[in-house]
Amino acid sequence: MDEKHLLELMEHHGVKPTANRIVIARALAAAGRPMSMTELETVVETIDKSNIFRTLQAFREAHLVHVLDDSGDGVRYELCHSHHDDEDDDVHVHFYCEKCHRTFCLEDTPVPPVSIPEGFEPRTVNYLLKGICPDCTDR
C-alpha cells in the first residue's frame, strides 16, 4: 500500500496521522497478514511497547484495524480496508497455521452468511480456519 493510500485510509477512519501511527500502520500494511503485538515490536524497533499498544488501541477504537483472536499467542491486528462507516466490507476468512503460528488473510474467501436467532445483533465476524499452511506442508 502506498503512502498516499495509507494516509487516506487513516483520514477516512478519523485517525490523526502522527509519525508513530504512520510507522505502525505502514508495518501492518507491509506484513500483508495479521500481526501480533510481539511481531510488531520486532518489526518496529524505534517505538516502545507502550506506544505501540496505545496506537493499536486508537486504531481499534477508530475501526482502522481488525482484531483477531487466533488462539495462538494472543490477538493479532490487521488494517481494515473498509471505506464504509456503517458496514465493514473488508470481512474475509483467516487461516491459522498450527505449525509456524502465522495467521494468513484469505482475502478472496468471503465469510459465509450465518443464520442467527432473532434478537441477536452481530457487530463483527472472526472466521478462522486452522491447519497447516503450504510453507509448512512442504517441510
Secondary structure by P-SEA (a helix, b strand, c coil): ccaaaaaaaaaaacccccaaaaaaaaaaaaacccccaaaaaaacccccaaaaaaaaaaaaaaccbbbbbcccccbbbbbbccccccccccbbbbbbcccccbbbbcccccccbbbbcccccccbbbbbbbccccccccc
